[in-house]
């Protein structure tokens, strides 16, 4: 049991990498310009020898396992930033110990994957802790809600896991940046692989969670397969987040005559629905596809069920064989937490590492300066190769990883669940910046 799980009666804890805050190694490398009026939590957020980031991640509920993995990536990043670890310095060369000479602190709350809870906790962090930035989500409904909070309060939001097109689409804001892949890029990456492997004019059944992530991922998949493969949708079963039983939905899938089951559920919902589909004999008649892969999915469902299953994902640890930064990250994470990192942890780590780089480049924590530094779109080395942020919608241009479940006998160790089939470059997968209705707000 972790130290966080032993804490009762409070959803908020303060984390300091290495067991305590270290004295800043150097004086801050920025000044407060007299012509810049206060905005959001600035300048209070940058006074003193440290800055604080507020994280709201699900630590209970259907997305809890993924939230904890995400949090571990944040913790490792804070530790590396504060110590000037060589991995961080490869991503953010100007980082020594801390960001702009200040140590980074992390305050954490359980979002319960609920938008209202996440907004309440981040509002508290803004008021009480004067946070320099927010992070966390896992549920795209949470991400969209925090987008709105970030713009209203003028506090930067480093989106954690969010697969909805809307996060950097119609619900985009000036104060938010997303690192991970999303519905559109998932569909454009896995769609060609499906058509190559399965052929055209097939029948698809969908299991879809009833919120922005589910609806936009399902639509992206349907649009691609229908347009380029002549596939038809015979049923789209929409279930609420955290549904305890998928029997009625799976009965409709079983009677639909579909050739393929595309399960868009996420977290424990994905695990439960796949396990029940197997029990009902559906997976003996239909091929399973996971358009947006869930961390720990193969481990929790079992390699025997997931063998041969195609999935799109953000990161997989065997990319260490292709990318030097991935190898260093996997080794550091495994050493600290004793398991190979899932993509939620990698996503969180990279968000923090890139934020550190951008602040160093801006030479300031003043929000408009930081945002404009992001919007320059400079190339950043990452664990999946060189990436950059798109100025028009604040979406990272990054590859999508296509994987296929391994047979148990082909696994080289207990965590070797997926074979990487393709690393698909990101630029060709993305819609035009305004295609999903993105209209960034004002800086001030």
Rosetta blueprint (number, residue, H / E / L):
1 X L
2 X L
3 X L
4 X L
5 X L
6 X L
7 X L
8 X L
9 X L
10 X L
11 X L
12 X E
13 X E
14 X E
15 X E
16 X L
17 X H
18 X H
19 X H
20 X L
21 X L
22 X L
23 X L
24 X L
25 X L
26 X L
27 X L
28 X L
29 X L
30 X L
31 X L
32 X L
33 X L
34 X L
35 X L
36 X L
37 X L
38 X L
39 X E
40 X L
41 X L
42 X E
43 X L
44 X H
45 X H
46 X H
47 X L
48 X L
49 X L
50 X E
51 X E
52 X E
53 X E
54 X E
55 X E
56 X E
57 X E
58 X L
59 X L
60 X L
61 X L
62 X L
63 X L
64 X H
65 X H
66 X H
67 X H
68 X H
69 X H
70 X H
71 X H
72 X H
73 X H
74 X H
75 X H
76 X H
77 X H
78 X H
79 X H
80 X H
81 X H
82 X H
83 X H
84 X L
85 X L
86 X H
87 X H
88 X H
89 X H
90 X H
91 X H
92 X L
93 X L
94 X L
95 X L
96 X L
97 X L
98 X L
99 X E
100 X L
101 X L
102 X E
103 X E
104 X E
105 X E
106 X E
107 X E
108 X E
109 X E
110 X E
111 X L
112 X L
113 X L
114 X L
115 X H
116 X H
117 X H
118 X H
119 X H
120 X H
121 X H
122 X H
123 X H
124 X H
125 X H
126 X H
127 X H
128 X H
129 X H
130 X L
131 X L
132 X L
133 X E
134 X E
135 X E
136 X E
137 X L
138 X L
139 X L
140 X H
141 X H
142 X H
143 X H
144 X H
145 X H
146 X H
147 X H
148 X H
149 X H
150 X H
151 X H
152 X H
153 X H
154 X L
155 X L
156 X E
157 X E
158 X E
159 X E
160 X L
161 X L
162 X L
163 X L
164 X L
165 X H
166 X H
167 X H
168 X H
169 X L
170 X L
171 X L
172 X L
173 X L
174 X L
175 X L
176 X E
177 X E
178 X E
179 X L
180 X L
181 X L
182 X L
183 X H
184 X H
185 X H
186 X H
187 X H
188 X H
189 X H
190 X H
191 X H
192 X H
193 X H
194 X H
195 X H
196 X H
197 X H
198 X H
199 X L
200 X L
201 X L
202 X L
203 X E
204 X E
205 X E
206 X E
207 X E
208 X E
209 X E
210 X L
211 X L
212 X H
213 X H
214 X H
215 X H
216 X H
217 X H
218 X H
219 X H
220 X H
221 X H
222 X H
223 X H
224 X H
225 X H
226 X H
227 X H
228 X H
229 X H
230 X L
231 X L
232 X E
233 X E
234 X E
235 X E
236 X E
237 X E
238 X E
239 X E
240 X L
241 X L
242 X L
243 X L
244 X L
245 X L
246 X L
247 X H
248 X H
249 X H
250 X H
251 X H
252 X H
253 X H
254 X H
255 X L
256 X L
257 X L
258 X L
259 X L
260 X E
261 X E
262 X E
263 X E
264 X L
265 X L
266 X L
267 X H
268 X H
269 X H
270 X H
271 X H
272 X H
273 X H
274 X H
275 X H
276 X H
277 X H
278 X H
279 X H
280 X L
281 X L
282 X H
283 X H
284 X H
285 X L
286 X L
287 X E
288 X E
289 X E
290 X E
291 X L
292 X L
293 X L
294 X L
295 X L
296 X L
297 X H
298 X H
299 X H
300 X H
301 X H
302 X L
303 X H
304 X H
305 X H
306 X H
307 X L
308 X L
309 X L
310 X E
311 X E
312 X E
313 X E
314 X L
315 X L
316 X L
317 X H
318 X H
319 X H
320 X H
321 X H
322 X L
323 X L
324 X H
325 X H
326 X H
327 X H
328 X H
329 X H
330 X H
331 X H
332 X H
333 X H
334 X H
335 X H
336 X H
337 X H
338 X L
339 X L
340 X L
341 X L
342 X L
343 X H
344 X H
345 X H
346 X H
347 X H
348 X H
349 X H
350 X H
351 X H
352 X H
353 X H
354 X H
355 X H
356 X H
357 X H
358 X H
359 X H
360 X H
361 X H
362 X H
363 X L
364 X L
365 X L
366 X L
367 X H
368 X H
369 X H
370 X H
371 X H
372 X H
373 X H
374 X H
375 X L
376 X L
377 X L
378 X L
379 X L
380 X E
381 X E
382 X E
383 X L
384 X L
385 X E
386 X E
387 X E
388 X E
389 X E
390 X L
391 X L
392 X L
393 X L
394 X L
395 X E
396 X E
397 X E
398 X L
399 X L
400 X E
401 X E
402 X E
403 X E
404 X E
405 X E
406 X L
407 X L
408 X H
409 X H
410 X H
411 X L
412 X L
413 X L
414 X L
415 X L
416 X L
417 X L
418 X E
419 X E
420 X E
421 X E
422 X E
423 X E
424 X E
425 X L
426 X L
427 X H
428 X H
429 X H
430 X L
431 X L
432 X L
433 X L
434 X L
435 X L
436 X L
437 X L
438 X L
439 X L
440 X L
441 X L
442 X L
443 X L
444 X L
